[in-house]
Amino acid sequence: MKGRKNYPQLVEALNENQRLWTTLAVDIADPNNELPADLRARLFYLAEFVQHHTSLVLRKKARITPLLEVNAAVLRGLSQSGAAS
């Protein structure tokens, strides 16, 4: 998404991504969440990273690449855990 013309689409995509990670963070913080504590802590850290880095991207102080890499890594992990079932 290059150029000013696509900036609204970038903002929309970043907003959707933040909403996803906020939803995950709320679920992870729930005391009834049965994921191992270490995994919960790492996922919560990623949610915080996404929130912070997104604000930097929106202020044009950082690139979007790390956000894409985080999402891709999580998807790979989910795909691997699903294959093991």
N, C-alpha and C positions, 0 to 999 in steps of 0.2 A: 504494500500500500504506500506508494510514493506520491508525494505532492500534496499541496493544500486541498485539492479537490477531494482527495480520499480521507482527509483528516476526520470528518464526521463519522465515517465508517470505522476508523481506528478507535475513536473515542467510544463508540458503541460496543465494539468488540472488547475493549479493555474493561468497560463497565460490566459486561456480561461475565467476563472472567473474574472480576472482583466479586460479583454476586455469588458465583460458584464457590470461590474460596471462602467467602464469608459464611455461606451455608455449611461448608465442610468444617470450618472452625467452630461454629456453634455446635455441630454434632460431636466433634472431637472433645469439646469442653464439657459435654454432658457427663455427669458422674456415672450414669448408667451405660456409657459407651464401653463395650467389652473388648475393644482393641487393646493390645499390650501397651502399657504406659509409655515405653520407649518409642513405639511407633506413633502413638498419639502426640507425644512431644515433638517428634520430628515433623509430622504433618502440620502441627500448629505453627511451628517455626516457618515452614514453607508458606503457610497462609499469611503470616506477618510479613514475610519477604515480599510476597506478591502485592500486598497492599502498599508497602513502602515503595517498591520498585515501579509500580504502576503510576504512583504520583510523580515520580521522577520522569517517567516516559511522557506523561501528559504535560510536564513543564519543559519538555525537550532537553532534559539534562541526562538522559540515559537512553539506551537502545532497547527495543522490544525483545531482542534475541534471548536474554536470560528467562523471560517469562515463557517464551515458546519452549525453551529447553526444559524448564521445570514441568510444564504440562506434558510434554512428550515423555519425560522420564516417569512420571506418575502413570501415564497410560501404559507404558511398557511394563511397569510393575503390576498393574492391574491385569494386563493380558497374560503375564506369566503366572499370576496366582490363579486366574481363571482356567488356564491350561492344566494346572496341577489337580484341579477338582475332579 
